[in-house]
Amino acid sequence: MQETPIESYRNGYPRYSALIAADDSFHLCRRFSNLRARLLLTKQDEISELEEQLEQIDREETVVPFLASIRHDNNNKRRDVLSRIDTALTRYDALVERNHKMLSYRAAGLRHVVSLQNWVNNNACLARAETAYLTYSNDLLSVAPSHDGASERMEAWVEDKLVRYCKTFQKGLRRNVSNDSSVFIFSGSLTGRLTRIMIILLTLVFLLAPAIICNILDGKTVRTTVVVVAVILFLVMLSAIAKARTIEILVAGTTYATVLFVFISGANLS
């Protein structure tokens, strides 16, 4: 399917929107964390003030039965404050849920922010004040869904190396979304295959290299040292390329170490 180059759109927002639509990773926007925190604190204090008013009304109540029955409570001040509390809590809960949803989005990738900044600076087709949101890199989020973090990091590394070193293969791998030779948007399927091949090769190296080395070397101490070094390198690699939780890293490291030690035990017995 032939893609429409972004240069076919009129200069300004039509062209900038076409660029963002060309790749999911360019769908970035501000989180407005500071403003959200300010609103949350404001609404929280508003409810706290209403809570104090309700407690004062209860303390000053002269008709004790009013405190024992909601149905027969004729204190209009208390009813009014409770109504205002209900409204304030409804807005507060909605804001908390909105903030929770916004904070759950992953942070924007720095390379994608820099890519948009470079394009905006080189084309100069938008008002400077309206592209200033790209300078708030710590407040930007990515709307695109997150998939495999390790694969995404490896794929980004592959793309960077293709841009820098493999100019011969760029034409076959990049999508025709722009006539500008400095705009590189690669086909996700092709770079994804390259990334999966690299991950498979890396996995084979970590699984087979220690086994081969242990099979060549003699001595239990030497083989144990090889396994320890291999496990340390495996954990370092896993921590670097995967956004895994601590427990997941520990489980993966334990499983990997167990496999290697089982191999050593079998080799020693043989």
WOHU-V792076 format. One line per field, one symbol per residue. ss: DSSP state (~ for helix, > for strand, _ for the rest). phi: phi as a letter, one per 30 degrees, with the letter a starting at -180 (. if undefined). Layout:
BEGIN
ss->???
phi->???
END
This chain:
BEGIN
ss->_____~~~____~~~~~~~~~~_~~~_>>>__~~~~~~~~~~~~~~~~~~~~~~~~~~~____~~~~~_______~~~~~~~~~~~~~~~~~~~~~~~~~~~~~__>__~~~~~~~~~~~~~~____~~~_~~~~_~~~>>>______~~~~~~~~~~~~~~~~~_~~~~~~~>___________>_~~~~~~~~~~~~~~~~~~~~~~~~~~~~~___~~~~~~~~~~~~~~~~~~~~~~____~~~~~~~~~~~~~~~~~~~~~~~~_
phi->.dcddddddddjdeddddddddbedddcaddhdddddddddddddddddddddddddddcdcceeddcbddcdcddddddddddddddddddddddddddddddddddddddddddddddddchcbdeddcddddcddcdbcddddcdddddddddddddddddccddcdddcdddcadddcccbddddddddedddddddddddddceddddddddcjdddddddddddddddddddddcbdcdedddddddddddddddddddddddd
END
